[in-house]
């Protein structure tokens, strides 16, 4: 490994023109590294790539949220089927008087989730000036 480093250093300094395969390979690599790339990207290229990744991540989050809601509903149905419970019997009697509160709770949680996605995370992702 030391011999390779010595060869690299000599070629970088222009001290040797080694005719071996390794020497020619190192000379080719170093000569290529000194050249400027022939392509140019627009100034907004990085911003576009990041926005595409953000959109992809956001879609993935919505799929996971939909899957979670779907599986929760399935679990609730299976639970009711196994227990054979009714909403007006047993431990669920308190729900019959608070339907508005339950609906408000669900709507409030969904509103908080929307605010988190649209406002808070967007503010955190924008650079501070």
MMTF fields as JSON, N, C-alpha, C and O atoms, coordinates in Angstrom:
{
  "mmtfVersion": "1.0.0",
  "mmtfProducer": "UNKNOWN",
  "numBonds": 515,
  "numAtoms": 516,
  "numGroups": 129,
  "numChains": 1,
  "numModels": 1,
  "chainsPerModel": [1],
  "groupsPerChain": [129],
  "chainIdList": ["A"],
  "bondAtomList": [4, 2, 8, 6, 12, 10, 16, 14, 20, 18, 24, 22, 28, 26, 32, 30, 36, 34, 40, 38, 44, 42, 48, 46, 52, 50, 56, 54, 60, 58, 64, 62, 68, 66, 72, 70, 76, 74, 80, 78, 84, 82, 88, 86, 92, 90, 96, 94, 100, 98, 104, 102, 108, 106, 112, 110, 116, 114, 120, 118, 124, 122, 128, 126, 132, 130, 136, 134, 140, 138, 144, 142, 148, 146, 152, 150, 156, 154, 160, 158, 164, 162, 168, 166, 172, 170, 176, 174, 180, 178, 184, 182, 188, 186, 192, 190, 196, 194, 200, 198, 204, 202, 208, 206, 212, 210, 216, 214, 220, 218, 224, 222, 228, 226, 232, 230, 236, 234, 240, 238, 244, 242, 248, 246, 252, 250, 256, 254, 260, 258, 264, 262, 268, 266, 272, 270, 276, 274, 280, 278, 284, 282, 288, 286, 292, 290, 296, 294, 300, 298, 304, 302, 308, 306, 312, 310, 316, 314, 320, 318, 324, 322, 328, 326, 332, 330, 336, 334, 340, 338, 344, 342, 348, 346, 352, 350, 356, 354, 360, 358, 364, 362, 368, 366, 372, 370, 376, 374, 380, 378, 384, 382, 388, 386, 392, 390, 396, 394, 400, 398, 404, 402, 408, 406, 412, 410, 416, 414, 420, 418, 424, 422, 428, 426, 432, 430, 436, 434, 440, 438, 444, 442, 448, 446, 452, 450, 456, 454, 460, 458, 464, 462, 468, 466, 472, 470, 476, 474, 480, 478, 484, 482, 488, 486, 492, 490, 496, 494, 500, 498, 504, 502, 508, 506, 512, 510],
  "bondOrderList": [1, 1, 1, 1, 1, 1, 1, 1, 1, 1, 1, 1, 1, 1, 1, 1, 1, 1, 1, 1, 1, 1, 1, 1, 1, 1, 1, 1, 1, 1, 1, 1, 1, 1, 1, 1, 1, 1, 1, 1, 1, 1, 1, 1, 1, 1, 1, 1, 1, 1, 1, 1, 1, 1, 1, 1, 1, 1, 1, 1, 1, 1, 1, 1, 1, 1, 1, 1, 1, 1, 1, 1, 1, 1, 1, 1, 1, 1, 1, 1, 1, 1, 1, 1, 1, 1, 1, 1, 1, 1, 1, 1, 1, 1, 1, 1, 1, 1, 1, 1, 1, 1, 1, 1, 1, 1, 1, 1, 1, 1, 1, 1, 1, 1, 1, 1, 1, 1, 1, 1, 1, 1, 1, 1, 1, 1, 1, 1],
  "groupList": [{"groupName": "UNK", "atomNameList": ["N", "CA", "C", "O"], "elementList": ["N", "C", "C", "O"], "formalChargeList": [0, 0, 0, 0], "bondAtomList": [1, 0, 2, 1, 3, 2], "bondOrderList": [1, 1, 2], "singleLetterCode": "X", "chemCompType": "L-PEPTIDE LINKING"}],
  "groupTypeList": [0, 0, 0, 0, 0, 0, 0, 0, 0, 0, 0, 0, 0, 0, 0, 0, 0, 0, 0, 0, 0, 0, 0, 0, 0, 0, 0, 0, 0, 0, 0, 0, 0, 0, 0, 0, 0, 0, 0, 0, 0, 0, 0, 0, 0, 0, 0, 0, 0, 0, 0, 0, 0, 0, 0, 0, 0, 0, 0, 0, 0, 0, 0, 0, 0, 0, 0, 0, 0, 0, 0, 0, 0, 0, 0, 0, 0, 0, 0, 0, 0, 0, 0, 0, 0, 0, 0, 0, 0, 0, 0, 0, 0, 0, 0, 0, 0, 0, 0, 0, 0, 0, 0, 0, 0, 0, 0, 0, 0, 0, 0, 0, 0, 0, 0, 0, 0, 0, 0, 0, 0, 0, 0, 0, 0, 0, 0, 0, 0],
  "groupIdList": [1, 2, 3, 4, 5, 6, 7, 8, 9, 10, 11, 12, 13, 14, 15, 16, 17, 18, 19, 20, 21, 22, 23, 24, 25, 26, 27, 28, 29, 30, 31, 32, 33, 34, 35, 36, 37, 38, 39, 40, 41, 42, 43, 44, 45, 46, 47, 48, 49, 50, 51, 52, 53, 54, 55, 56, 57, 58, 59, 60, 61, 62, 63, 64, 65, 66, 67, 68, 69, 70, 71, 72, 73, 74, 75, 76, 77, 78, 79, 80, 81, 82, 83, 84, 85, 86, 87, 88, 89, 90, 91, 92, 93, 94, 95, 96, 97, 98, 99, 100, 101, 102, 103, 104, 105, 106, 107, 108, 109, 110, 111, 112, 113, 114, 115, 116, 117, 118, 119, 120, 121, 122, 123, 124, 125, 126, 127, 128, 129],
  "secStructList": [7, 2, 2, 2, 2, 2, 2, 2, 2, 2, 2, 2, 2, 6, 7, 7, 7, 7, 7, 1, 2, 2, 2, 2, 2, 2, 2, 2, 2, 2, 2, 2, 2, 2, 1, 7, 7, 1, 7, 7, 7, 7, 6, 6, 2, 2, 2, 2, 2, 2, 2, 2, 2, 2, 2, 2, 2, 2, 2, 2, 2, 2, 2, 2, 2, 2, 2, 2, 2, 2, 2, 2, 2, 2, 2, 2, 2, 2, 2, 2, 2, 2, 2, 6, 7, 7, 6, 6, 1, 4, 4, 4, 4, 4, 4, 4, 4, 7, 2, 2, 2, 2, 2, 2, 2, 2, 2, 2, 2, 2, 2, 2, 2, 2, 2, 0, 0, 0, 0, 0, 2, 2, 2, 2, 2, 1, 7, 7, 7],
  "xCoordList": [0.828, 0.0, 0.875, 0.508, 2.023, 2.928, 3.487, 3.681, 3.747, 4.303, 3.29, 3.668, 2.011, 0.986, 0.892, 0.745, 0.979, 0.929, 2.135, 2.009, 3.305, 4.508, 4.346, 4.688, 3.823, 3.608, 2.613, 2.827, 1.521, 0.54, 1.187, 0.993, 1.946, 2.587, 3.564, 3.593, 4.361, 5.316, 4.601, 5.021, 3.53, 2.803, 2.11, 2.075, 1.546, 0.905, 1.905, 1.566, 3.13, 4.154, 4.828, 5.603, 4.537, 5.108, 6.541, 7.272, 6.967, 8.358, 8.666, 9.829, 7.667, 7.935, 6.957, 5.837, 7.394, 6.493, 6.61, 7.205, 6.047, 6.119, 5.413, 4.296, 6.042, 5.487, 4.656, 4.146, 4.512, 3.717, 2.225, 1.83, 1.43, -0.018, -0.572, -1.412, -0.1, -0.561, -0.159, -0.95, 1.057, 1.536, 0.721, 0.358, 0.434, -0.379, -1.799, -2.392, -2.337, -3.69, -3.739, -4.645, -2.769, -2.728, -2.551, -3.191, -1.689, -1.491, -2.797, -3.146, -3.512, -4.783, -5.807, -6.513, -5.882, -6.844, -6.513, -7.403, -5.269, -4.902, -5.07, -5.46, -4.772, -4.979, -6.466, -6.848, -7.306, -8.754, -9.304, -10.228, -8.757, -9.242, -8.918, -9.604, -7.874, -7.501, -8.426, -8.486, -9.159, -10.054, -11.366, -11.841, -11.937, -13.262, -14.322, -14.153, -15.405, -16.467, -17.091, -17.149, -17.551, -18.091, -19.579, -20.152, -20.211, -21.646, -21.882, -21.049, -23.018, -23.398, -24.852, -25.677, -25.152, -26.534, -27.061, -26.301, -28.367, -28.963, -28.859, -28.635, -29.023, -28.898, -30.025, -29.865, -31.156, -32.283, -32.331, -33.309, -31.301, -31.293, -31.415, -32.232, -30.617, -30.652, -32.008, -32.532, -32.578, -33.895, -34.963, -35.848, -34.883, -35.87, -35.735, -36.738, -34.512, -34.293, -34.837, -35.508, -34.552, -35.031, -36.552, -37.166, -37.171, -38.633, -39.257, -40.308, -38.625, -39.132, -39.051, -39.967, -37.958, -37.823, -38.842, -39.397, -39.1, -40.093, -41.476, -42.224, -41.829, -43.144, -43.269, -44.316, -42.205, -42.242, -42.416, -43.179, -41.706, -41.824, -43.223, -43.775, -43.794, -45.125, -46.168, -47.067, -46.053, -46.973, -46.848, -47.845, -45.612, -45.391, -46.023, -46.608, -45.924, -46.535, -48.045, -48.65, -48.664, -50.107, -50.526, -51.56, -49.742, -50.059, -49.992, -50.86, -48.963, -48.848, -49.998, -50.527, -50.391, -51.504, -52.794, -53.567, -53.033, -54.239, -54.226, -55.256, -53.076, -52.975, -53.246, -53.911, -52.744, -52.985, -54.449, -54.981, -55.106, -56.531, -57.331, -58.219, -57.014, -57.715, -57.556, -58.537, -56.328, -56.094, -56.741, -57.176, -56.806, -57.482, -58.973, -59.562, -59.582, -61.011, -61.25, -62.212, -60.385, -60.506, -60.366, -61.125, -59.393, -59.208, -60.427, -60.808, -61.037, -62.237, -63.395, -64.122, -63.565, -64.634, -64.413, -65.349, -63.171, -62.867, -63.102, -63.638, -62.705, -62.916, -64.391, -64.796, -65.206, -66.642, -67.244, -68.151, -66.736, -67.268, -66.904, -67.728, -65.691, -65.264, -65.936, -66.307, -66.089, -66.665, -68.189, -68.867, -68.713, -70.152, -70.759, -71.807, -70.079, -70.513, -71.305, -71.122, -72.163, -72.893, -72.45, -72.005, -72.569, -72.116, -72.961, -72.502, -74.156, -75.015, -74.944, -75.615, -74.168, -74.11, -72.718, -71.724, -72.664, -71.399, -70.588, -71.11, -69.322, -68.374, -68.526, -68.02, -69.212, -69.353, -70.601, -70.931, -71.288, -72.5, -72.211, -73.067, -71.031, -70.699, -70.614, -70.777, -70.364, -70.249, -71.59, -71.627, -72.66, -73.961, -74.309, -75.034, -73.824, -74.108, -73.071, -73.286, -71.954, -70.856, -70.452, -69.264, -71.392, -71.06, -70.406, -69.468, -70.898, -70.317, -68.881, -68.04, -68.596, -67.235, -66.286, -65.146, -66.747, -65.922, -65.64, -64.507, -66.661, -66.468, -65.522, -64.657, -65.679, -64.772, -63.339, -62.406, -63.153, -61.811, -61.141, -59.969, -61.883, -61.327, -60.989, -59.921, -61.906, -61.662, -60.473, -59.689, -60.335, -59.233, -57.885, -56.907, -57.843, -56.6, -56.223, -55.054, -57.2, -56.92, -56.464, -55.576, -57.059, -56.642, -55.201, -54.419, -54.845, -53.463, -52.478, -51.386, -52.858, -51.986, -51.796, -50.679, -52.87, -52.783, -51.906, -51.077, -52.079, -51.264, -49.793, -48.922, -49.515, -48.132, -47.524, -46.382, -48.259, -47.74, -47.568, -46.536, -48.575, -48.585, -47.844, -47.246, -47.86, -47.304, -45.982, -44.963, -45.998, -44.821, -43.651, -42.55, -43.847, -42.73, -42.228, -41.034, -43.118, -42.687, -41.806, -40.83, -42.141, -41.34, -39.979, -38.975, -39.942, -38.676, -37.769, -36.545, -38.364, -37.544, -37.021, -36.08, -37.614, -37.124, -35.941, -35.969, -34.901, -33.735, -34.048, -34.827, -33.429, -33.619, -32.777, -31.648, -33.321, -32.582, -31.923, -31.257],
  "yCoordList": [-1.188, 0.0, 1.255, 2.266, 1.192, 2.335, 2.676, 3.848, 1.646, 1.868, 2.598, 3.44, 2.276, 2.961, 4.435, 5.301, 4.711, 6.11, 6.892, 8.043, 6.251, 6.915, 7.204, 8.291, 6.226, 6.408, 7.541, 8.366, 7.583, 8.667, 10.029, 10.971, 10.123, 11.394, 11.839, 13.017, 10.916, 11.27, 11.741, 12.712, 11.057, 11.435, 12.769, 13.583, 13.013, 14.303, 15.447, 16.533, 15.2, 16.242, 16.321, 17.242, 15.362, 15.365, 14.894, 15.214, 14.14, 13.707, 12.452, 12.204, 11.663, 10.406, 10.189, 10.701, 9.444, 8.993, 7.475, 6.91, 6.835, 5.385, 4.721, 5.107, 3.74, 3.081, 1.86, 1.169, 1.584, 0.428, 0.732, 1.876, -0.3, -0.135, 0.767, 1.629, 0.563, 1.403, 2.86, 3.772, 3.067, 4.427, 5.127, 6.294, 4.422, 5.015, 5.295, 6.315, 4.39, 4.592, 5.822, 6.645, 5.953, 7.123, 8.414, 9.422, 8.389, 9.584, 9.97, 11.149, 8.986, 9.255, 9.838, 10.792, 9.256, 9.742, 11.173, 12.023, 11.454, 12.797, 13.827, 14.966, 13.423, 14.337, 14.641, 15.779, 13.605, 13.806, 14.659, 15.444, 14.521, 15.3, 16.791, 17.632, 17.111, 18.517, 19.24, 20.47, 18.487, 19.102, 19.512, 18.858, 20.605, 21.032, 20.141, 19.729, 19.842, 19.054, 19.82, 21.05, 19.094, 19.736, 20.027, 20.621, 19.627, 19.879, 20.911, 21.094, 21.573, 22.553, 22.309, 21.988, 22.464, 22.332, 23.714, 24.619, 23.86, 25.161, 25.444, 24.542, 26.696, 27.084, 26.524, 26.371, 26.218, 25.698, 24.17, 23.584, 23.527, 22.07, 21.41, 20.508, 21.848, 21.251, 21.48, 20.589, 22.67, 22.948, 22.03, 21.568, 21.768, 20.881, 19.458, 18.788, 18.994, 17.633, 17.503, 16.523, 18.484, 18.436, 18.491, 17.789, 19.32, 19.401, 18.093, 17.693, 17.421, 16.129, 15.102, 14.299, 15.126, 14.197, 14.499, 13.579, 15.788, 16.172, 15.697, 15.181, 15.869, 15.417, 13.911, 13.403, 13.192, 11.735, 11.307, 10.389, 11.978, 11.653, 11.983, 11.239, 13.086, 13.475, 12.454, 12.094, 11.988, 10.966, 9.685, 9.043, 9.327, 8.127, 8.289, 7.336, 9.458, 9.695, 9.553, 8.989, 10.059, 9.938, 8.486, 8.073, 7.708, 6.292, 5.582, 4.769, 5.885, 5.269, 5.696, 4.88, 6.967, 7.439, 6.732, 6.295, 6.615, 5.932, 4.462, 3.92, 3.827, 2.426, 2.292, 1.348, 3.217, 3.19, 3.372, 2.668, 4.311, 4.527, 3.297, 2.849, 2.758, 1.574, 0.4, -0.267, 0.139, -0.978, -0.741, -1.69, 0.51, 0.82, 0.531, -0.02, 0.898, 0.617, -0.886, -1.384, -1.608, -3.073, -3.675, -4.57, -3.182, -3.7, -3.412, -4.245, -2.247, -1.909, -2.835, -3.303, -3.097, -3.987, -5.402, -6.048, -5.879, -7.227, -7.307, -8.299, -6.273, -6.252, -6.313, -7.09, -5.5, -5.527, -6.887, -7.375, -7.488, -8.783, -9.87, -10.736, -9.834, -10.862, -10.695, -11.678, -9.456, -9.187, -9.189, -9.383, -8.973, -8.88, -7.776, -7.951, -6.648, -5.516, -4.544, -4.459, -3.835, -2.757, -1.459, -1.454, -0.356, 0.921, 1.386, 2.21, 0.888, 1.329, 0.388, 0.634, -0.674, -1.626, -1.66, -1.397, -1.981, -2.212, -0.954, 0.085, -1.064, 0.004, 1.204, 2.285, 1.031, 2.108, 2.967, 3.774, 2.826, 3.615, 5.104, 5.917, 5.472, 6.897, 7.567, 8.784, 6.814, 7.397, 7.88, 8.785, 7.299, 7.67, 9.126, 9.747, 9.677, 11.068, 12.048, 13.257, 11.568, 12.45, 12.26, 12.327, 12.029, 11.821, 13.055, 12.94, 14.243, 15.482, 15.651, 16.122, 15.264, 15.374, 14.42, 14.78, 13.228, 12.261, 12.77, 12.69, 13.29, 13.831, 15.023, 15.155, 15.892, 17.039, 16.558, 17.114, 15.544, 15.027, 14.504, 14.785, 13.749, 13.21, 14.35, 14.354, 15.316, 16.447, 17.279, 17.762, 17.451, 18.244, 17.568, 18.229, 16.255, 15.523, 15.624, 15.823, 15.489, 15.63, 17.051, 17.231, 18.058, 19.441, 19.657, 20.3, 19.134, 19.261, 18.578, 19.092, 17.438, 16.748, 17.592, 17.706, 18.18, 19.016, 20.243, 20.597, 20.889, 22.066, 21.668, 22.407, 20.514, 20.045, 19.836, 20.232, 19.223, 18.948, 20.22, 20.411, 21.087, 22.235, 23.445, 24.183, 23.67, 24.917, 24.685, 25.275, 23.842, 23.704, 23.078, 23.627, 21.946, 21.293, 22.147, 22.127, 22.903, 23.763, 24.897, 25.279, 25.435, 26.496, 25.964, 26.671, 24.725, 24.143, 23.822, 23.841, 23.529, 23.149, 24.351, 24.208, 25.532, 26.711, 27.306, 27.386, 27.725, 28.293, 29.66, 30.437, 29.93, 31.224, 32.284, 32.016, 33.476, 34.554, 35.459, 36.422],
  "zCoordList": [0.0, 0.0, 0.0, -0.598, 0.665, 0.727, -0.648, -0.969, -1.466, -2.8, -3.687, -4.501, -3.528, -4.305, -3.924, -4.786, -2.628, -2.176, -2.696, -3.112, -2.666, -3.19, -4.685, -5.151, -5.434, -6.86, -7.115, -8.002, -6.336, -6.487, -6.229, -6.997, -5.154, -4.814, -5.9, -6.255, -6.431, -7.481, -8.747, -9.375, -9.116, -10.327, -10.136, -11.059, -8.934, -8.651, -8.765, -9.236, -8.335, -8.383, -9.749, -10.006, -10.624, -11.963, -11.989, -12.926, -10.987, -10.899, -11.701, -12.019, -12.033, -12.715, -13.86, -13.854, -14.805, -15.861, -15.901, -16.819, -14.913, -14.754, -15.929, -16.274, -16.54, -17.713, -17.341, -18.223, -16.048, -15.646, -15.834, -16.06, -15.736, -15.904, -14.801, -15.059, -13.58, -12.466, -12.678, -12.438, -13.12, -13.358, -14.428, -14.275, -15.509, -16.575, -16.087, -16.437, -15.282, -14.755, -13.859, -13.984, -12.954, -12.075, -12.883, -12.584, -13.899, -14.728, -15.427, -15.486, -15.951, -16.626, -15.658, -15.987, -14.459, -13.464, -13.061, -13.039, -12.748, -12.303, -13.419, -13.163, -14.663, -15.785, -15.958, -16.229, -15.798, -15.921, -14.794, -15.007, -13.61, -12.467, -12.595, -12.016, -13.354, -13.525, -14.491, -14.483, -15.335, -16.313, -15.644, -14.716, -16.137, -15.685, -16.343, -17.491, -15.633, -16.27, -17.429, -17.412, -18.424, -19.623, -19.517, -20.43, -18.434, -18.306, -17.204, -16.316, -17.278, -16.268, -15.9, -16.755, -14.63, -14.184, -13.839, -13.495, -13.936, -13.636, -12.139, -11.332, -11.798, -10.392, -9.541, -8.33, -10.148, -9.374, -9.378, -8.913, -9.89, -9.991, -8.62, -8.437, -7.671, -6.33, -5.672, -5.004, -5.857, -5.279, -5.861, -5.141, -7.156, -7.792, -7.276, -7.032, -7.108, -6.616, -5.192, -4.87, -4.348, -2.971, -2.914, -2.11, -3.764, -3.752, -4.23, -3.729, -5.193, -5.647, -4.519, -4.343, -3.759, -2.638, -1.556, -0.954, -1.298, -0.298, -0.702, 0.129, -1.993, -2.458, -2.333, -1.932, -2.674, -2.584, -1.129, -0.829, -0.236, 1.186, 1.706, 2.518, 1.245, 1.682, 1.212, 1.973, -0.033, -0.527, 0.289, 0.621, 0.604, 1.401, 2.779, 3.292, 3.387, 4.69, 4.63, 5.542, 3.564, 3.438, 3.261, 3.788, 2.53, 2.378, 3.726, 4.043, 4.522, 5.835, 6.738, 7.493, 6.668, 7.481, 7.056, 7.909, 5.748, 5.261, 5.677, 6.075, 5.588, 6.001, 7.497, 7.923, 8.284, 9.726, 10.068, 10.927, 9.404, 9.646, 9.225, 9.95, 8.058, 7.56, 8.518, 8.846, 8.97, 9.884, 11.248, 11.9, 11.679, 12.946, 12.848, 13.778, 11.732, 11.537, 11.482, 12.067, 10.787, 10.715, 12.112, 12.485, 12.883, 14.238, 15.112, 15.935, 14.942, 15.7, 15.328, 16.204, 14.049, 13.592, 14.119, 14.59, 14.038, 14.529, 16.032, 16.528, 16.753, 18.207, 18.545, 19.409, 17.871, 18.127, 17.758, 18.432, 16.69, 16.274, 17.283, 17.582, 17.806, 18.766, 20.121, 20.762, 20.552, 21.861, 21.791, 22.8, 20.599, 20.369, 21.228, 21.85, 21.245, 22.066, 21.213, 19.998, 21.857, 21.212, 21.859, 23.007, 21.128, 21.67, 22.851, 23.642, 22.984, 24.082, 25.267, 26.269, 25.2, 26.3, 26.898, 26.221, 28.147, 28.809, 29.023, 29.429, 28.747, 29.04, 28.099, 28.4, 26.973, 26.001, 26.218, 25.349, 27.321, 27.555, 27.637, 27.289, 28.085, 28.189, 26.821, 26.735, 25.747, 24.42, 23.87, 23.036, 24.319, 23.76, 24.061, 23.284, 25.142, 25.484, 24.961, 25.04, 24.432, 24.026, 22.571, 22.253, 21.699, 20.29, 19.686, 18.897, 20.055, 19.545, 19.986, 19.221, 21.232, 21.748, 21.018, 20.724, 20.731, 20.001, 18.592, 18.116, 17.93, 16.574, 16.607, 15.74, 17.601, 17.743, 17.967, 17.386, 18.792, 19.064, 17.802, 17.55, 17.019, 15.768, 14.802, 14.191, 14.668, 13.764, 14.243, 13.426, 15.554, 16.1, 15.845, 15.497, 16.022, 15.756, 14.279, 13.95, 13.392, 11.958, 11.62, 10.786, 12.257, 12.038, 12.501, 11.8, 13.66, 14.146, 13.208, 12.966, 12.689, 11.731, 10.474, 9.968, 9.97, 8.771, 9.034, 8.195, 10.179, 10.521, 10.611, 10.152, 11.193, 11.293, 9.917, 9.685, 9.004, 7.662, 6.835, 6.191, 6.855, 5.946, 6.479, 5.696, 7.748, 8.283, 8.999, 8.639, 9.994, 10.858, 10.116, 10.154, 9.442, 8.746, 7.59, 7.29, 6.93, 5.844, 6.383, 5.737, 7.556, 8.147, 8.585, 8.491, 9.062, 9.491, 8.311, 8.442, 7.158, 6.004, 5.218, 4.438, 5.409, 4.685, 5.439, 6.667, 4.719, 5.384, 5.982, 5.43, 7.11, 7.77, 7.071, 6.661, 6.937, 6.265, 7.273, 6.894]
}
